[in-house]
Structure formats: structure tokens, C-alpha cells
Amino acid sequence: MLEMAQETEPVLENPRKGFNACRLLAVIALVLIFAAALTKGSLNIHEPTLKVGVTANGSYVNVTNNDSFLWTDVRMVLNTDFKYNTQSIEPGTTISVAYSQYVKDDGTKFSPYSQAIDLYINAIIENDQHSYLFYYFP
């Protein structure tokens, strides 16, 4: 008996499978590009631009606005936790803030016997932009 060879049809892969993978890769690439653009933009917003003079003695931190414009909504944070806020600092003006005026959220005052390590200053400047400076005490 002669057997006839059966012809088998070639198995074709689903053409949409490759298309879906390409779409997925394209979406991932777009998300990465978008995330990179957002990150770059946010870094430009937060560049330190305040011109500040900072000195300290045993009782006070003196902060001078060395810019030619007003700082408003000024927020200062001493040693990461102790906060002091003031409405504004005029150009060329120095304010003296007693260590005891820097207060944690729980009401704890900064002790003048503690060591001041760093001071973060954030203010609103021209065109309602936020600007800041991070200062390390020597």
C-alpha cells in the first residue's frame, strides 16, 4: 500500500503578537522620555539662587539678604528639624534670630548649647518663584 505524504501547512505565528510587543516597547520608551523630561525640569526649578550672608554666635543666627530684591514667606530650618518663619526680609537687611526661636513641630526649642550644623532657607522671590540656599556652619 502506498502511503501518500500529507502536506502540512506551515504554522504561522500570530502577526499581532509582534505588533503588541512593539507597541509595549514604544509606550515604555515614551514613559521613560517623559520621566526624564520631568526630572530635568524639576532640577532647574530648585537651583539655589538666594544670595545670603550667614553668621552665628552663641545665641543668634544672623541672616542677611544680599540680593537686590525682597524675600517673602521666608522659611528657615536649623539642623533639619527646628523651624523659623518670617514674612519678609528686605534687600540688604540682616535679621538676628535667637536659637530659641527655632522650634520643632512638637514645640521643642533649639538649645543654644546644641551645635548648629546646617541651615536651610527658602523664600519666594521675584515673579513668585521659590528659591533656597542650604548652608553648613563651619
NORZI-V625175 format. One line per field, one symbol per residue. phi: phi as a letter, one per 20 degrees, with the letter a starting at -180 (. if undefined). A space follows every 10 residues. Layout:
phi=???
This chain:
phi=.eeefeedff eeffffffff ffffffffff ffffffffff fffffdffcf ecdccbcfcc ddcdeeeecf dclecccelm dedbcbfacf gmeddddfgf eecfgenfef efeeefdbcd ccbedgllee bbbdddff
